[in-house]
Every structure is written in C-alpha cells, then in structure tokens.
Amino acid sequence: MTLTRQESLFPNMQDAVVAHPKPVNVASIPQRSPFRYPGGKTWFVPVFRNWFAQKPIKPVILVEPFAGGGIISLTALFENLVQRAVMVELDEDIAAVWQAVVDGQAEWLAWRIQSFDLTRETLLEELSRENGEIREKAFHTILRNRTSHGGILAGGSGLLKHGENGKGIRSRWYPQTLAKRFSGIDEVAGRIDFRQEDGLKVMQEYADRSDVVFFIDPPYTAGGKKAGKRLYRHSEIDHERLFEICESVAGDFLMTYDNAEEVKQMARRHSFQMRLIPMTNTHNATMEELVIGKDLSWMDSYPAVHEPEVVYGGGH
Ligand SMILES: C[S@@+](CC[C@H](N)C(=O)[O-])C[C@H]1O[C@@H](n2cnc3c(N)ncnc32)[C@H](O)[C@@H]1O
C-alpha cells in the first residue's frame, strides 16, 4: 500500500476531518494484516472507523463474511471498536492462517518466518513438504502470498522473478515486519471466532442480533467472472441472495462492491443507500468503489463522495 493511494482517498483532508470527532490521519493506517491481498481494504479503514464513530450504541460483534486478509476485523479488534470479530473465509490456504492464529500459533508463525532463509531453492523445497499441520500450511500460505505475483493465491499465478529492485522472490519478504504483525495479532487472537464456511450462511446465524454489525466485501469485479477467478479460488456467490440476507439482518451493515450497473440495480431493488467513494487501485488508476448500506448519510461530508446514477433497462 503506497502513501499515494492512501492520500488520494481524501484529496482534501481538512474536509474529511470535519465529519469525525477526532482527526484521522489516513497516511498512517496501521498495516496489521500479514497478507498482501488482492482487493485488500486497508484504504477503507478510515471510512470504517467513521462508520463506528457516528453510531449511538457500540456494537458488540463484527461479522466479516468474506474476510480475506482480514484488515477490517483486525482494525476493529485492535481499536476496541467491538468485543469480538467473526471472520469467515472459504479459501483453505487463507483459512489455515486464521485458524492457526486462533489455535494460538501466531508466535510460532512469527518465529518460523524469522528463522526461514528465503531463496528460490529453499522456497521450492519448503513448499514441496507437507506434514498435515495447520500451522505449517499457514506458513506455506504466507510464503506463497509473499512470493507470487500480486499476492494471488488462486492457481496459475507464478513466483516473482524480478520483483522490486531486482530482488526477485525476496522483494516482498519482510520477515521482521511479518513476525511483528503475527505477534501483534496474537494479542487479539482470543477475540476472533474463525469459520471456514460459507459467509452467507454465517451471516444468517447472526441475522436476528441487533448488537452485531457486518462488514461485507464479497468477491466481485467489474471485469466479470473471469477476472474474479484470477484473483480468488472462490469467486462465485449468489449476489441476489446476499442482498436478501442484508435486508433481513437486524444489525447494521456496510458493503463494498465494484461500481457495476447490475450491483446498483440490486441495491435499489432492496432500497439500500449507495455512495461512490474514490480510491486508487494497484495500477494507480483512480476508480470509484461502491459503498452500500442502510443509512449512509454520515458519508455525505466527505469530499468527492456522491450518490451514483442507476441506468435502468437495456443494461448489460
Ligand atoms: C474481496 S475479497 C475480501 C478482501 C478483504 N476485505 C481484505 O481486505 O483482504 C473476497 C474474499 O471472499 C472469499 N470468499 C469467496 N466466496 C466466499 C464464501 N461463499 N464464503 C466465504 N468467503 C468467500 C474469497 O476467497 C476472498 O478471499
């Protein structure tokens, strides 16, 4: 995550601060996730904090049905925005990391990362070994996430050849930093409920509770199914069903999507509010991310945030 990307979220910080009781320095969002994750939501952290700041009653539990790299749940726990986080992720490699953390293996992972001498040879040798332990699978996931193009774990993404500064596979391997992140995560591990299940199903379990909030970042890309498949092993969900569940939940939710016509139409059909928020993607192109919720009026004092137009009929 570059500084440019974070700064570009609020081109005029003075305005952004007005909406919030405490000034938020978006350039210093703590990087707490051990993952480099495609579609990672670190840039969204200030918006997420503001969502909580305007809530009259503090929610008790955060449910994150598509957790991925988990930055939002981790932030909510570290900053004591909630007591507990329910993190849900189907991908078995990512699940191994969160499961290992919950099982008390975060310090072991920190040690394993620091003691590993990464070369192309040691990497290939390590990845070819399997002893069936969750913590070892977790270590392999982190290794692959840090040595493959774009951090992509779905099949077909090759290992970094040149990487940054000609440093090859080591260019994204920061053992001290990663170890520190795991040690940090260990402090909140006892407040995480991790589930390797369908996020929609887990949402339904918490649907009746008004003290629960949901942060929903489903697999979706405007590039269509093909692009989604390149990023995630599990990229197909029933979007209409997800909207139906959102309509049924007693607690509040915040959902982020690509700005696509079919999504906006679904949001309208379910009478949700929408706002477009500017962000800069990994290729430094400025895009707008769609935020969907029950009441998003708290976002209106942000600069450059606006309600999208929805085109009906003949859309593709
Ligand atoms: C857009 S990513 C989430 C990124 C995350 N917000 C972050 O900051 O790293 C969507 C995630 O949902 C996972 N996923 C896909 N289908 C799922 C399902 N039915 N239940 C749970 N997780 C699922 C994918 O594996 C992927 O990690």
The ligand as an SDF file (V2000), in Angstrom:
LIG
                    3D

 27 29  0  0  0  0  0  0  0  0999 V2000
  -12.8510   -9.1520   -1.9900 C   0  0  0  0  0  0  0  0  0  0  0  0
  -12.0930  -10.4530   -1.0790 S   0  0  0  0  0  0  0  0  0  0  0  0
  -12.0690   -9.8050    0.5670 C   0  0  0  0  0  0  0  0  0  0  0  0
  -10.8570   -8.9500    0.8350 C   0  0  0  0  0  0  0  0  0  0  0  0
  -10.7870   -8.4490    2.2750 C   0  0  0  0  0  0  0  0  0  0  0  0
  -11.8200   -7.4590    2.5490 N   0  0  0  0  0  0  0  0  0  0  0  0
   -9.4100   -7.8570    2.5890 C   0  0  0  0  0  0  0  0  0  0  0  0
   -9.2990   -6.6810    2.9990 O   0  0  0  0  0  0  0  0  0  0  0  0
   -8.4240   -8.5670    2.4250 O   0  0  0  0  0  0  0  0  0  0  0  0
  -13.3570  -11.6710   -1.0300 C   0  0  0  0  0  0  0  0  0  0  0  0
  -12.9660  -12.9580   -0.2590 C   0  0  0  0  0  0  0  0  0  0  0  0
  -14.1260  -13.7960   -0.1270 O   0  0  0  0  0  0  0  0  0  0  0  0
  -13.7150  -15.1610   -0.1650 C   0  0  0  0  0  0  0  0  0  0  0  0
  -14.9240  -15.9400   -0.4860 N   0  0  0  0  0  0  0  0  0  0  0  0
  -15.4800  -16.1700   -1.6990 C   0  0  0  0  0  0  0  0  0  0  0  0
  -16.6580  -16.8230   -1.5690 N   0  0  0  0  0  0  0  0  0  0  0  0
  -16.8570  -16.9910   -0.2310 C   0  0  0  0  0  0  0  0  0  0  0  0
  -17.9100  -17.5590    0.5500 C   0  0  0  0  0  0  0  0  0  0  0  0
  -19.0010  -18.0820   -0.0230 N   0  0  0  0  0  0  0  0  0  0  0  0
  -17.7920  -17.5360    1.8890 N   0  0  0  0  0  0  0  0  0  0  0  0
  -16.7100  -17.0070    2.4860 C   0  0  0  0  0  0  0  0  0  0  0  0
  -15.6780  -16.4470    1.8100 N   0  0  0  0  0  0  0  0  0  0  0  0
  -15.7450  -16.4430    0.4690 C   0  0  0  0  0  0  0  0  0  0  0  0
  -12.6160  -15.1600   -1.2210 C   0  0  0  0  0  0  0  0  0  0  0  0
  -11.7710  -16.2770   -1.0490 O   0  0  0  0  0  0  0  0  0  0  0  0
  -11.9230  -13.8290   -0.9370 C   0  0  0  0  0  0  0  0  0  0  0  0
  -10.8620  -14.0140   -0.0280 O   0  0  0  0  0  0  0  0  0  0  0  0
  1  2  1  0
  2  3  1  0
  2 10  1  0
  3  4  1  0
  4  5  1  0
  5  6  1  0
  5  7  1  0
  7  8  2  0
  7  9  1  0
 10 11  1  0
 11 12  1  0
 11 26  1  0
 12 13  1  0
 13 14  1  0
 13 24  1  0
 14 15  1  0
 14 23  1  0
 15 16  2  0
 16 17  1  0
 17 18  1  0
 17 23  2  0
 18 19  1  0
 18 20  2  0
 20 21  1  0
 21 22  2  0
 22 23  1  0
 24 25  1  0
 24 26  1  0
 26 27  1  0
M  CHG  2   2   1   9  -1
M  END
$$$$
